[in-house]
Amino acid sequence: MSNEMLKVEGEEGLFRDPSSKAIINKNKKAWINHKLRRKSEREKNEKIQSLENDVAELKELVKQLIDSKPKKRTTKSTEE
């Protein structure tokens, strides 16, 4: 059996290792782009999570302010 990589039909830069049956990507540019996309997506998700945490904290602070504010008392005037 030959250890020559077999080109994956219809896929640019992908090859199958006949001994392990693994798919190997020999397209370095595509691999680098994939890694950059994953990093960007991870950073975006972290930023969204941080913003969600900030909004939750702000909501809690506003609630505490509202709850701690003294209530205004209304009095009826006895003068008519």
N, C-alpha and C positions, 0 to 999 in steps of 0.2 A: 504494500500500500504506500502511495506517495504522500509525502508531507507537504505537498504544494497546496497553497491556499486556493480555495475555489471562490470565484467572484459570485457575490449574491446578486441574483438576477433582479434588475430594476432598481438597484440601490447603488448610488455612486460612492465609492470608497469603502464599501463593506465587503468583507471576505469571511469565508467559513474555514476554520481549521478542521481538516478531516479527522484528525485523531481525537480531539476533544469535543468536536461539534460546536465549539464556541464561535460566536460572531465577533470578528475583529474589525475595528474602525481604523483604517489607515489614512483617513482624511484628517490631518492635524488641525487644519483651519476650522472645520466643522466641529471638532471636539472642543477647541478653545472657545468658539462661539457658544456652544452648549453650556460650558462651564460659566461663561460670563452671564448668560441668560439666567441660569440657576442662582448665581450670586445676586443679580439685580432683583429677581423675584423674592429671594430671602430678605434682602434689605427693605424692599417695599412692604413685605408682610410685617417686619419688625417695626417699621415706621407707623403702619396702620395700628398695630397693637399698642404702641406707645401713645398715639393720639386717642385711642379708645380709653386707655387708662387715665389720661389727662382729663377727658370729658367726664368720666365717672367721678374723678376726684373733685372737679369743679361743681358737679351736680350735688355732691355730698356737702361741700362747703356752702353752697347757696342754701341748701336745706337747713343746715345748722344755723345760718344767719337768720333765716325766716323764723325758725323755731325759737331763737333766743331773743328776738325783737319783742319789746313790751307791747302788749295789745293796747290800742287806744280805747278809752272808755267814752262812751257817748252818754251825755246826760240830757234829760228833758228839761226844757226851760219851764219854770212855773209861771212865768209871765206870759200873759196872753193879750 
